[in-house]
Amino acid sequence: MRYNSIVVCIALAAAASLNAAETGYDPQQILKQIQELKENQQRLQQTVVEQQRTIEALQKQVAAADEKQKLAAEAMTVLPPPASAPGTPEATAAKVLTAPSGAPFRIGGGRAYMDISADVLMASGWSSEPNYNSGNAGHSTLEQGHHDPQGSGFTLQGLELALQGAVDPYVRGDVFIAMNVDNHGATSTELEEAYLTTLQMPWNLQVKGGQFYTEFGRMGTSQPHPHTWDFVDQPVVWSRMFGPDGLRNPGARVSWLAPAPFYLEWFGTVQNSKGESAFSFLDTEEEEYAGRTLTDRGYSSAEDLLYSTRVQSSFNLTDEHTVTVGGSAAFGPNPTGENARTSIYGADFYWKWRPVKNDHGWPFVKWTTEALWRDYDLAEQEQEIAGGGTEILPAAVIRDWGFYNEIAWGFARPWVVAFRVDYASGYDNDDPLLSERWRFSPNLTYHFSEFAKIRLQYNADMAKHFHDEIVHGIWLQFEFLLGSHGAHKF
């Protein structure tokens, strides 16, 4: 191409010279025109080269998109990649393909789909509480939560299977199934949640129905599942008032988002009031509570159901500071008598700081505090006494309260250090479920990625039923996530 251009230019120059001689034109003017033609030819060649490069770049993008679709399709299969020798290109490629990419494991598409995930939470450790070391953790009140460590040694705190997705443009569905292994090796499976939520309703309304955690307090609204906690175990006051499984039951909930310049939402819920997942209400898993015999009964009227309400608001103080405040209340019957009632009230506060310029969310500081109050009626009862005869237990009211205050500091990616103070007041210091209690819990968490973390936590427990001694506990927790897990509320 280059030699042809030179020949053409020489020929043009010769012809121009002859023509100039015959016509009297200036040869310098003709040479200038030849130079301009040559420059135009070079620009044309450069344009062709640039267009060719653009075509090649677009072809590479198309090939990359095809490869991405191919990898996504392969990720949907359960067949592992073929084994390759370490260090070979095939082994390196296989390692990349099997690493978590953040892409959801999804069935279906468009307006109807389902994301699937499995979250595994395991803890191991030791406690100075004698019942834990003797293998009788079930008879201890040290860790009262169902997903708390169940004794010295190893505990599978939970395998949570989540099925989440859009049913159609108007409704979405969420299902959470949990499996646990107790300290005797027995496996239990429970349906934690299975509910529908409307997506399009007038007047900023939303309806939820099925089996679900009650939107009560910070724990019940934003952190009902154990893998969302910043600590190995649930707060003492939460176990005291809502039992080992938290507050959840079949029912329906309606919420209203206020048309305000900041986030403001009201929740109203009605649910069944029976079972261990309604601990302070019609729960008769145990035969007695606070010295009263518990009697199971059915629903004879609307008053026998569990009613709760919550108001929650959130706003930004600045671009780096966010505050969330809430107030909750729950009302329902309890099994100590026909007209015995329980009322629980709560107030919670959450603050988070994160700079605008951050490293994948680090650094950050978040502070949570929540306080609960409870009025639990103890109906008048006639009970038999040893040696014969009966006695009348007068009506009374358990008025207790408690709080937890926790702060977490993500000081450098991927490290987080946290500290929590727990307190529950004492109605009866001789009753392990009602005695005054303190707990102090520092911990350190390392996030391998958004799919896995490891946490080390120390607990110092003090209560009357621990014989005024400090009970020490140290726990190592590990979590990993498979698949796509939906985002939790802020």
WOHUSUL-V371545 format. One record per residue. RES is the residue in three letters. PSI is psi in radians with two decimals (NA if undefined). Layout:
res->RES psi->PSI
res->RES psi->PSI
This chain:
res->MET psi->-0.70
res->ARG psi->-0.79
res->TYR psi->-0.67
res->ASN psi->-0.70
res->SER psi->-0.68
res->ILE psi->-0.78
res->VAL psi->-0.77
res->VAL psi->-0.75
res->CYS psi->-0.72
res->ILE psi->-0.75
res->ALA psi->-0.74
res->LEU psi->-0.65
res->ALA psi->-0.74
res->ALA psi->-0.78
res->ALA psi->-0.67
res->ALA psi->-0.63
res->SER psi->-0.79
res->LEU psi->-0.77
res->ASN psi->-0.64
res->ALA psi->-0.67
res->ALA psi->-0.62
res->GLU psi->-0.60
res->THR psi->-0.31
res->GLY psi->0.22
res->TYR psi->2.78
res->ASP psi->2.12
res->PRO psi->-0.59
res->GLN psi->-0.64
res->GLN psi->-0.68
res->ILE psi->-0.72
res->LEU psi->-0.62
res->LYS psi->-0.71
res->GLN psi->-0.67
res->ILE psi->-0.72
res->GLN psi->-0.69
res->GLU psi->-0.69
res->LEU psi->-0.68
res->LYS psi->-0.73
res->GLU psi->-0.68
res->ASN psi->-0.68
res->GLN psi->-0.70
res->GLN psi->-0.72
res->ARG psi->-0.68
res->LEU psi->-0.74
res->GLN psi->-0.71
res->GLN psi->-0.66
res->THR psi->-0.71
res->VAL psi->-0.74
res->VAL psi->-0.78
res->GLU psi->-0.69
res->GLN psi->-0.67
res->GLN psi->-0.73
res->ARG psi->-0.71
res->THR psi->-0.74
res->ILE psi->-0.77
res->GLU psi->-0.71
res->ALA psi->-0.76
res->LEU psi->-0.67
res->GLN psi->-0.67
res->LYS psi->-0.70
res->GLN psi->-0.73
res->VAL psi->-0.74
res->ALA psi->-0.69
res->ALA psi->-0.71
res->ALA psi->-0.72
res->ASP psi->-0.69
res->GLU psi->-0.67
res->LYS psi->-0.76
res->GLN psi->-0.66
res->LYS psi->-0.76
res->LEU psi->-0.69
res->ALA psi->-0.70
res->ALA psi->-0.69
res->GLU psi->-0.57
res->ALA psi->-0.38
res->MET psi->-0.27
res->THR psi->2.82
res->VAL psi->0.05
res->LEU psi->2.26
res->PRO psi->2.74
res->PRO psi->2.69
res->PRO psi->2.55
res->ALA psi->2.48
res->SER psi->2.75
res->ALA psi->2.42
res->PRO psi->2.45
res->GLY psi->-0.23
res->THR psi->2.77
res->PRO psi->-0.61
res->GLU psi->-0.71
res->ALA psi->-0.70
res->THR psi->-0.75
res->ALA psi->-0.70
res->ALA psi->-0.65
res->LYS psi->-0.71
res->VAL psi->-0.75
res->LEU psi->-0.56
res->THR psi->-0.11
res->ALA psi->2.59
res->PRO psi->2.29
res->SER psi->-0.16
res->GLY psi->-0.14
res->ALA psi->2.37
res->PRO psi->2.60
res->PHE psi->1.82
res->ARG psi->2.43
res->ILE psi->2.26
res->GLY psi->-3.05
res->GLY psi->-3.13
res->GLY psi->-2.27
res->ARG psi->-0.14
res->ALA psi->2.09
res->TYR psi->3.00
res->MET psi->2.16
res->ASP psi->2.44
res->ILE psi->2.37
res->SER psi->2.78
res->ALA psi->2.16
res->ASP psi->2.22
res->VAL psi->2.25
res->LEU psi->2.14
res->MET psi->2.53
res->ALA psi->2.65
res->SER psi->2.64
res->GLY psi->-2.84
res->TRP psi->2.60
res->SER psi->2.60
res->SER psi->-0.03
res->GLU psi->2.17
res->PRO psi->-0.71
res->ASN psi->-0.53
res->TYR psi->-0.76
res->ASN psi->-0.40
res->SER psi->0.03
res->GLY psi->0.25
res->ASN psi->0.80
res->ALA psi->-0.49
res->GLY psi->-0.34
res->HIS psi->0.13
res->SER psi->2.63
res->THR psi->0.26
res->LEU psi->-0.94
res->GLU psi->1.83
res->GLN psi->-0.22
res->GLY psi->2.55
res->HIS psi->-0.57
res->HIS psi->0.16
res->ASP psi->2.83
res->PRO psi->2.31
res->GLN psi->0.24
res->GLY psi->2.94
res->SER psi->2.46
res->GLY psi->-2.46
res->PHE psi->2.52
res->THR psi->2.20
res->LEU psi->1.68
res->GLN psi->-0.47
res->GLY psi->2.52
res->LEU psi->1.92
res->GLU psi->2.04
res->LEU psi->2.12
res->ALA psi->2.25
res->LEU psi->1.95
res->GLN psi->2.45
res->GLY psi->-3.11
res->ALA psi->2.19
res->VAL psi->-0.78
res->ASP psi->-3.06
res->PRO psi->-0.15
res->TYR psi->-0.32
res->VAL psi->2.46
res->ARG psi->2.75
res->GLY psi->2.56
res->ASP psi->2.29
res->VAL psi->2.27
res->PHE psi->2.06
res->ILE psi->2.23
res->ALA psi->2.46
res->MET psi->2.40
res->ASN psi->2.73
res->VAL psi->2.11
res->ASP psi->-3.11
res->ASN psi->-0.10
res->HIS psi->0.05
res->GLY psi->0.09
res->ALA psi->2.38
res->THR psi->2.32
res->SER psi->2.50
res->THR psi->2.36
res->GLU psi->2.59
res->LEU psi->1.77
res->GLU psi->-0.92
res->GLU psi->2.56
res->ALA psi->1.80
res->TYR psi->2.78
res->LEU psi->2.54
res->THR psi->2.26
res->THR psi->2.59
res->LEU psi->-0.40
res->GLN psi->1.79
res->MET psi->2.65
res->PRO psi->2.87
res->TRP psi->0.52
res->ASN psi->0.56
res->LEU psi->2.70
res->GLN psi->2.46
res->VAL psi->2.41
res->LYS psi->2.41
res->GLY psi->2.51
res->GLY psi->-2.62
res->GLN psi->2.12
res->PHE psi->2.78
res->TYR psi->2.37
res->THR psi->2.33
res->GLU psi->1.38
res->PHE psi->2.12
res->GLY psi->-3.12
res->ARG psi->-0.74
res->MET psi->-0.79
res->GLY psi->-0.44
res->THR psi->-0.80
res->SER psi->-0.34
res->GLN psi->0.87
res->PRO psi->-0.46
res->HIS psi->2.44
res->PRO psi->-0.57
res->HIS psi->-0.19
res->THR psi->-0.13
res->TRP psi->2.67
res->ASP psi->0.05
res->PHE psi->2.89
res->VAL psi->-0.58
res->ASP psi->2.86
res->GLN psi->2.74
res->PRO psi->2.62
res->VAL psi->-0.82
res->VAL psi->-0.54
res->TRP psi->-0.75
res->SER psi->-0.66
res->ARG psi->-0.70
res->MET psi->-0.42
res->PHE psi->0.07
res->GLY psi->-2.99
res->PRO psi->-0.37
res->ASP psi->0.08
res->GLY psi->-3.13
res->LEU psi->1.88
res->ARG psi->2.58
res->ASN psi->2.91
res->PRO psi->2.52
res->GLY psi->-2.79
res->ALA psi->2.60
res->ARG psi->2.43
res->VAL psi->2.45
res->SER psi->2.71
res->TRP psi->2.15
res->LEU psi->2.00
res->ALA psi->2.47
res->PRO psi->1.13
res->ALA psi->2.83
res->PRO psi->-0.08
res->PHE psi->2.98
res->TYR psi->2.18
res->LEU psi->2.08
res->GLU psi->2.49
res->TRP psi->2.44
res->PHE psi->2.39
res->GLY psi->2.22
res->THR psi->2.48
res->VAL psi->2.29
res->GLN psi->2.92
res->ASN psi->2.67
res->SER psi->0.24
res->LYS psi->2.78
res->GLY psi->2.93
res->GLU psi->-0.27
res->SER psi->0.14
res->ALA psi->1.04
res->PHE psi->-0.82
res->SER psi->0.11
res->PHE psi->-2.19
res->LEU psi->0.91
res->ASP psi->2.15
res->THR psi->0.55
res->GLU psi->-0.64
res->GLU psi->2.74
res->GLU psi->-0.45
res->GLU psi->2.82
res->TYR psi->2.25
res->ALA psi->0.65
res->GLY psi->0.01
res->ARG psi->2.49
res->THR psi->2.35
res->LEU psi->2.32
res->THR psi->2.19
res->ASP psi->2.51
res->ARG psi->2.78
res->GLY psi->-3.01
res->TYR psi->1.85
res->SER psi->-0.29
res->SER psi->3.06
res->ALA psi->-0.39
res->GLU psi->-0.28
res->ASP psi->-0.04
res->LEU psi->2.96
res->LEU psi->2.21
res->TYR psi->2.40
res->SER psi->2.74
res->THR psi->2.68
res->ARG psi->2.49
res->VAL psi->2.27
res->GLN psi->2.42
res->SER psi->2.58
res->SER psi->2.49
res->PHE psi->2.76
res->ASN psi->2.14
res->LEU psi->-0.75
res->THR psi->-3.01
res->ASP psi->-0.27
res->GLU psi->-0.14
res->HIS psi->2.20
res->THR psi->2.43
res->VAL psi->2.40
res->THR psi->2.28
res->VAL psi->2.63
res->GLY psi->2.73
res->GLY psi->2.42
res->SER psi->2.77
res->ALA psi->2.53
res->ALA psi->2.44
res->PHE psi->2.42
res->GLY psi->3.06
res->PRO psi->2.81
res->ASN psi->2.85
res->PRO psi->0.33
res->THR psi->-0.24
res->GLY psi->2.94
res->GLU psi->-0.70
res->ASN psi->0.23
res->ALA psi->2.37
res->ARG psi->2.80
res->THR psi->2.38
res->SER psi->2.29
res->ILE psi->2.33
res->TYR psi->2.60
res->GLY psi->2.64
res->ALA psi->2.40
res->ASP psi->2.67
res->PHE psi->2.38
res->TYR psi->2.31
res->TRP psi->2.41
res->LYS psi->2.37
res->TRP psi->2.29
res->ARG psi->2.18
res->PRO psi->2.68
res->VAL psi->-0.74
res->LYS psi->1.90
res->ASN psi->2.90
res->ASP psi->1.59
res->HIS psi->0.66
res->GLY psi->-0.24
res->TRP psi->2.55
res->PRO psi->2.91
res->PHE psi->2.81
res->VAL psi->2.31
res->LYS psi->2.41
res->TRP psi->2.22
res->THR psi->2.33
res->THR psi->2.44
res->GLU psi->2.37
res->ALA psi->2.47
res->LEU psi->2.48
res->TRP psi->2.54
res->ARG psi->2.37
res->ASP psi->1.97
res->TYR psi->1.96
res->ASP psi->2.33
res->LEU psi->1.90
res->ALA psi->2.71
res->GLU psi->2.33
res->GLN psi->2.59
res->GLU psi->2.15
res->GLN psi->2.61
res->GLU psi->2.60
res->ILE psi->2.76
res->ALA psi->2.43
res->GLY psi->0.06
res->GLY psi->2.81
res->GLY psi->3.10
res->THR psi->2.88
res->GLU psi->2.69
res->ILE psi->2.13
res->LEU psi->2.03
res->PRO psi->2.77
res->ALA psi->2.53
res->ALA psi->3.05
res->VAL psi->2.21
res->ILE psi->2.03
res->ARG psi->1.77
res->ASP psi->2.93
res->TRP psi->3.00
res->GLY psi->3.05
res->PHE psi->2.87
res->TYR psi->2.54
res->ASN psi->2.03
res->GLU psi->2.56
res->ILE psi->2.39
res->ALA psi->2.33
res->TRP psi->1.93
res->GLY psi->1.58
res->PHE psi->-0.46
res->ALA psi->2.35
res->ARG psi->2.22
res->PRO psi->0.64
res->TRP psi->2.49
res->VAL psi->2.24
res->VAL psi->2.43
res->ALA psi->2.77
res->PHE psi->2.36
res->ARG psi->2.45
res->VAL psi->2.20
res->ASP psi->2.51
res->TYR psi->2.42
res->ALA psi->2.26
res->SER psi->2.89
res->GLY psi->2.08
res->TYR psi->-0.65
res->ASP psi->1.84
res->ASN psi->-0.15
res->ASP psi->-0.17
res->ASP psi->2.06
res->PRO psi->-0.46
res->LEU psi->-0.13
res->LEU psi->0.17
res->SER psi->2.76
res->GLU psi->2.44
res->ARG psi->2.49
res->TRP psi->2.61
res->ARG psi->2.37
res->PHE psi->2.24
res->SER psi->1.74
res->PRO psi->2.62
res->ASN psi->2.92
res->LEU psi->2.26
res->THR psi->2.39
res->TYR psi->2.15
res->HIS psi->1.89
res->PHE psi->-0.69
res->SER psi->-3.00
res->GLU psi->-0.11
res->PHE psi->-0.13
res->ALA psi->2.55
res->LYS psi->2.82
res->ILE psi->2.47
res->ARG psi->2.39
res->LEU psi->2.20
res->GLN psi->2.48
res->TYR psi->2.39
res->ASN psi->2.39
res->ALA psi->1.90
res->ASP psi->2.42
res->MET psi->2.17
res->ALA psi->2.78
res->LYS psi->-0.71
res->HIS psi->-0.07
res->PHE psi->0.31
res->HIS psi->0.64
res->ASP psi->0.39
res->GLU psi->2.71
res->ILE psi->2.16
res->VAL psi->2.11
res->HIS psi->2.50
res->GLY psi->2.46
res->ILE psi->2.29
res->TRP psi->2.42
res->LEU psi->2.11
res->GLN psi->2.49
res->PHE psi->2.44
res->GLU psi->2.47
res->PHE psi->2.63
res->LEU psi->2.32
res->LEU psi->2.27
res->GLY psi->-2.84
res->SER psi->2.20
res->HIS psi->2.25
res->GLY psi->2.66
res->ALA psi->2.55
res->HIS psi->2.83
res->LYS psi->2.61
res->PHE psi->NA
